[in-house]
């Protein structure tokens, strides 16, 4: 009897986890919904920029609603995906700190918020354009099949990640009722594949020998293979973008943006080689000032070419100089 009482007395009491305050709960939910990944959805504005409709209030509102819809839908999918992968995430050196995996966020509450965000995004898309719902359904279907199995197949997993960006670009075009060019979609695809390759590269570096235990597809990847893939994708991306700008309806002045894009790619690879994590493009965008300035410069040059018609400006300035008279 005394031995039993002694063993019971020696048992440590379970650690009590105090419920988070309201502000802490909101912060946990925002982290779980991956608000830092919302900048990915800015590509929804690209069709608006290149279509010349940026100054039209109705089109600007439509693109903004599309952006909000994809933020909500993608956040909902992130929550549902983390609930499905909670056991694997708890073994991951980085993902184990996510609110659900760490146990700081109640799974039932996260599920309710995730479903609300998902269906809320669909509601916004439906109110904007019924056809936009089809694009959103395609995006959600892609994420589901990716989470259920495609993420375990090498190369296919990269193509799935890239397809998510393409869905966003198409959604932006549908929202403002314009037809995206095939070259624009090709550039978007190749750019997204480049980012996906960098994501896999960083996973291999971070996980090291444990990479195969966290994702089956990583068994087929190596740093050498990723480098070979990038040597194929990057030249294709630059060539496609050069052709896209050369054939632009706004004139060949759009080719001025080629050096900016080239610098952006080289800067991204430089950060990767320095050891800076490029597994999450949104973190690079939020932290690296040269990348921020490069993106801003690219947007400004594109806006200048699309909306100020440099061909007409050059002709006007040339005519003004030709009509100048030099008096003695």
N, C-alpha and C positions, 0 to 999 in steps of 0.2 A: 504493500500500500504506500509506504513512504517513498519507494523508488518511483512509483507511478506519479505521485504528487511532485516529486523533484523534477522528473522529466517534463511534466506539464508546465512547471514553473520556469524551466530553462527555455521553453519554446518562445522564440521572438514573436512579438505581436505584429500582425500584418501592417504594413505602412499605409497610413491613411492619406489618400490623395484628396486634397481640398478642391472643391469645384472652383473653376476659374471665375473671376469677376466678369461683369458684362463687357468691359473694355478688352479684357484678355480673351474672352470668347469671340468677340468680333475680330480681333487680331488673328486668332487661330483659324477662324473660318476663312478669312481673306488669304492667309498662307495656304490653307488647304485648297482653296479655289485657284491657287497659283496666279494671283493678280499680276505678278511680274511677267507672266507670259502673255498678257494682253497686248503688248506692243506687236506681237506676231500678227495680230488681226489688222494692223494698220495697212496691210497690203490691200484691204478692202477699198481703200481710198485711191489706189493706183489707177483703176479704170476711170474714176472721176477726174483725176489730174490730167491724164492723157486724152480724154475725150473733149476737153475744153469746156466742161460744164461746171468747173469748180466755182465759178462766180454766180451760178444759178442757185438761188436759195432752196428750191424744191429738191434739186439733185443733191445738194450738200446735206440736207436733212436725211434724204434716203440713204446716202452712203454712211452717215453717222449712225442711223438706226441699224443698218447692216453690221457695222462695227460692234455696236452694243449687243446685238443678237448673237454674234459669233463669240463674243467674250463670255456671255452667259452660257451658251451651249458648250463651248470648250471647257469652261470651268466645271459645269455639271459632269462632263465626261471624265475630267481629271478626278473628281471626287469618287465617282462610281468605279473608275479603274483602280484607285488606291484602296478602295474597300475590297475589291477582288484580289489584289496583290498584297494585302496587308502582311501575310506571313513571310513572303519573299522579301518585302521591303524592310522587315525587322532584322534581316540578316545582311542588308546592304550598308556599307560604311557611311553613306550620305543619306540615303532615303529613310533610314531608320529614325531620323530626326523629324520627319514629317509629322504633322499633328495626329493623324490617325495611327500611323505606325508606332509612334512613341507613346500612345495611350492618353495623350493630353486632351484629345477631342473624342467625344462620344460617337460611336459609329452610327447609332440610330439617328442622332441629330444631324450628323454629316450627310446621311442618306436623304433625309427630308430636305435639307438645304440644296443638295446636289440635284434632286429631282425637280425642285422648285425652279432652280436656275435653268435646268435643261428645258423644261416645258415653257418657262417664261421666255426664253430665247426663241423657241418655236412660235410662240404667240406674237412676238414682235415681227418675226419674219413673215408670218401669215398676214398680219395687218399691213405690211409693206407691199409685198407682192406674193401672190399664191405660188408662183413658179419658184420663188426663192426657197420655199419649204422643201422642194424637191432636192435642191442643192444641199440644204442643211441635213436632210435625211441621208443623202449620199455620204456626207462628212461623218455623221454619226455611225452609219453602217460600216464605213471604213475603220473607224476607231474600235468598233466592237469586234470585227473579225481580226483586226490587228492584235487586240488584247487577248482574244481567245486562242490564237494559234499562229498567225502570220509573223508575229514578232520573233518567233523561234527559227525562221528560215532566213539564212543569209541572203543579202542583196534584195530580196523581196521586202524585208523589214525597212530597208533604206528607201525603197520606192514608195512604201506606204507612208512613211514620214513626209516625204516630198509631196505626195498627193494631197496631204492636208493643206499645204500652202496653195496648191493649185485650186482646190475647192474654195478657199477664201478669195482668191483672185476672181474666179468665175462668179462667186456670189456678189462681189462688189460690182461687177459688170451688169449682172442681172438687176441689182438694186437700182442702178441709174439708167437702165434700159439701153445699154450699148453692147455692141458685139466685140468681144476681145479678139485681137489678131492672133493668129497661130504663132507668130514669132514672139509675141508677148508671153503667151502661155509656155512656149518652149524655154524662154529665158527664165521664167518663174520656176519651171520644173528643174532645170539644171542648177539654178542658184539654191533651190531647196535641197537638192541631192548633195551639193557641196556642204551645206550646213549639217545635213544628216551624217555625212562621212566624218566631219569634225566631231560630231556628238559621239559616234562609235569610237573614234580615236581616243578621246578623252576617257571614255569608259574603260578601254583597255589599259590605259595608263593608271587610272585611279584604282581599279580593281586588281590590277596586276595578275598574280597567279590564281586569284579567286574569281576571275571574270567568268570562267566557264560554269561556275556554280550559281551564278546569278542570272545569266541569260544564255540559252543554248546557242543562239546565233553567233555569239562571240567566240565560240570554239573554231569557227571557220575564218575569223578575221585575225589579222596581225597588223602591226604598224607598217610593215613593208607593203602589204597588200592594200592598205588604206592609202598609202602614198601613191601606189600605182593607179588606184581608182581616181584619185584627185588629179593625177597627171593626164588622165583621160577627160575628166569632167570640166576642169578649169579652162583648158583651151577651147573646148566645145562651147562653154558658157560665153567666153569673150567673143568668139567668132559669131555666135548667134546674136549676141547683143549688138555687135558691129553691124550685122546685116539688118537687124531690127531698126537701128537708128538711121542707117543709110536709106532704108525704104520708108522712113517715117513720113506720114502725111503732112507733117509740120516742116518738112524740109530737112536737108542734110546737116543743118546746124545742130541737130540733136546729137550728132557724133562728137560734139564737144564734151559730152558726158562720159565718153569711153575712158579717158585717163582717170576720171574720178572713180569709176567702177573698178578699174584695174588696181588703183591704190587701195580701195576698200578690201578687195580680195587678198592683196599682199599683206595688208595690215592684219587681217584676221589670221592669216597663216603665221605671221610673225608672233602674234600673241600666243598662238598654239605652241610654237617652238620654244617660246620663253618659259613655258610651264603654266601660263595663265589658262584657266579652264575655259575652253570654248565649247563645252558640252551643252551649254544653254545660251543660245544667241541673245536672249533678252538680257541676261546678266552682262554680256559684253556691251550691249547697246546702252545699258543703264550706267555702266562704270567707266567705259573707255572713252575719253574725250575726243581723240582723233577719229574714232568711228562715228561718234555723234556729229562732229563737224563735217565729216565726209558725207554722211546721209543728208545733213542739212544743205550742204553745197549742191549735192545732186538734185534735191527737190527744187532748190531755187533756180538752178540752170534749166531744168525741165520746165518749170513754170514760166521762166523768161521766154523760152523758145515757143511754148504752146500759146501763151497769152499776149506776148508783145510782138510777135511776128518779126523776128530779126531780119528776115529777107527784105521786108518792106522798109525797116529802119535803115538798113545798109543802103538801099536804093535812094532813100530820102536824103541821107547824109551825103552820099556821093553826088546827088543832083545839086545839093546846096553848095558844095565845094566847086562843082563845075560852073555854077552860075555866078560865083564870086568874081568881081572885077578888081584888078589892081590899077589904081590910079596913080599917076606921077605926083 
